[in-house]
Amino acid sequence: MVSRKRCLVLGFTVFLWVELYVEMKNPNEPECRLLRKFNLTGYVEAKNHSVVIGGLFPIHSRTIPTEDSDGEPVSAMCEGFNFRGFRWMKTMIHTIKEINERTDILPNHTLGYQIFDSCFSISKTMETSLAFLTGQEEFKPNFRNSTGKYLVGIIGSGGSSLSVAASRILGLYYLPQVGYTSSCPILSDKFQFPSYLRVIPSDKIQSEAMVNLIKHFGWVWVGAIAADDDYGKYGVKSFREKMETANLCVAFSETIPKVYSNEKMQKAVNAIKSSTARVVVLFTTDIDLSPFVLEMIHHNITDRTWIASEAWITSALIAKPEYFPYFGGSIGFAVPRAVIPGLKEFLYDIHPSKDPNDTLTIEFWQTAFNCTWPNSSVPYNVDHRVNMTGKEDRLYAMSDQLCTGEERLEDLKNTYLDISQLRTTNNVKLAVYAMAYALDRLSRCDLDEQDKKEKQCSHMPDFEPRELMTYFKNLELATHDGRKINFDTNGDPKSGYYDILNWQIDNAGEIAFVKIGEYKFQETNFELVIPKNSTLYWNTESSRLPDSVCTKLCSPGTRKGIRQGQPICCFDCIPCPDGYVSEKPGQRECDPCGEDDWSNAQKSKCVPKEVEFLAYEEALGFTLVILSIFGALVVLAVIVVYVIHRHTPLVKANDRELSFLIQMSLIITLLSSMLFIGKPLNWSCMARQTTLALGFCLCLSSILGKTISLFFAYRISVSKTRLISMHPVIRKLIVLTCVLGEIGVCSAYLVLEPPRVYKNIEPQNVKIIFECNEGSIEFLCSIFGFDVLLALLCFLTTFVARQLPDNYYEGKCITFGMLVFFIVWISFVPAYLSTKGKFKVAVEIFAILASSYGLLGCIFLPKCFIILLRPKRNTEETVGGRVPTIDRSIQLTSASVSSELNNTTVSTVLDD
């Protein structure tokens, strides 16, 4: 339907020009004439004025395409009287009269006007644009318009699509055009629209404002509905780009048809009903939005929050109390509100009787008071649209009631007389003043220094329209309410602000546009200001801020997981793995915990890891401490027994001093196990292995001294020969040499690569196992390897001498003690390697205690038993008699050898 209408208009325009050209070429005709004229309505006042300013306003809301009886296109008629557009038009006339009365602007010139009704349609806008340039009189086109005065510029034309259409024609001749309500971003393109300027911000700024508002309220999933024209399409395009930049999502994007289409309208309605988005942006004018509002009511769609563009947020056509249940709580952006002095009186100064030919005033009167003006053929209430049933309604009605002329405008309550929200109306005033100030600069040749060098001064009224464009550059317009407006290189305002309005119900039951904030902008700076104490109305069941999400925000402990083929706002909430957390809702990634931390059960917070070491307070550690202390006390008891009975044969037998050294070393090894308990520290790590190694070295080297005595005693008894004497000091030197060697290796170990505390997190991630890093394995193996060597020597020597017939079997006791020692430490290796954490330390402590208890029990308990419980056996005769060593028929015992050799002057093997 739209394309057919445009083709008819274009064909009609071309037809007029062809007819005109044919008539001019026909030599039989003395002059050319127009076969048809555009059906245009408006106002003109050009007589006695210097120049004329054109105006385009949507005084009607639509056109009726018609054809003549021959099927040729005819200029369309208009219908649907628009009180808002009529007020805009009256404001232009009022402003021009105001300027003409001023002496500080254009003091030697006055302005006329020629205003046409664009009928809110592209076709009629094209007709009026051509009429501005060529006129419709019976003479050749001279681009001075039909008034015969110079047309210096156009104010209009009441909508983005209309301005685009007009500017494509007017821009060919660089005829300045100042827009008051057209905010489409494409109009900033100076290549396509070189002569277009506007006093309203571009929709790029409004889109940025919408996105900032959406971010402010925490919405991420928003629908978009646009009018099927340049304003809607380019506005939503800019909005989608800004949303994508902000990582927000557009749930759906549909259009409202310019000409009613039930299929397209239902598609938009179904998108809203089926979507989870509870916030919808509406980029459309009030006229285009009107049938969509009726659809929302028809389908009873509530519980939606609408974000309004500046084109309808304050429109009385939409802001009706009966629509509030569906559109209440709407939030939108509006150009600044102003009070225009003298406008109210001018608007009331209207009556059909003043000019019987003023069809627009007559139609206004008839429509406002629902009557028919006498002797008028103007229909008062013409409607031509398709309703929601898909059927076409045509109402060409004439009221039965005649207008008396006594009707009072004060009794009316309509948009025309409503001066409480003068926003776009004030923009009309600003646009006219911008044109006037540019003309004033031109009349004074007010050029920049650079322009003066390149251009000559223009003179009113004889100048080219493009010359006026120079004077718009660097133009700063001071408004009556203190605002300043200047234009950037694209013809857009450099700075300004939007009022943020919220639809609420006042005490009278009417819709109130409550200002809740502002959106301020400059060339590069943007600021959204919504005070915390602002009271907003939300059209939700709970009357609270609505949620508009595709997927609810992931709770702490989860992260967003991408859904293939869906917007980023639609996601799955995936639990964080162990060791990772998300502390804030809606995190895209889980954050790893630090080395000393681990995730809690909810994966929402990093908590310190459980620290594991063999503590004194726990049962196992406490038990091992008791066993260690108990063993040391037992050894001390043995020492006390030995000290008390130090002169008895049993104590003196086989080197008493070595026995004391073994007892002292056992205390060291037993108590060194306590260094393995408790939280490891650097000093305890350095002390425990070296103390243990030195304790075992002292113990084993002392036992080696004893076993050597037994070994030589056994050799004497077997060979029955006299052996070379071994002084008692030699055995002490063996012990001293072994211990000094061990001390040397341990010192090098502690200096070069000492053990350090190590936090082991490998076995169990949820725990930190405090261990000792033993440093150099080579040194550790050296010091304990030396102890192993001593143990082997002890075992071999005592194993050979186990056959000595002692009464207390010392050789056999040491052999059993060494067997226990080897069994414990051989069993220790696999057990130690197969355990982790504190149990690994417990295994080592157990091996220390078991080996120490084994040596203590096997070596000293038999002697203590005899000393304490069988004292009669603790005699030289019982322990071992004195026999001459030269008597080879007598077997020797270790005790008898020791006792005998201590009292002879012959070469001895052993001494005590």
Summary of the structure (lengths in Angstrom):
residues: 912
radius of gyration: 54.5
end to end distance: 130.4
largest distance: 176.4
contacts: 3038
relative contact order: 0.07
helix: 45%
strand: 17%
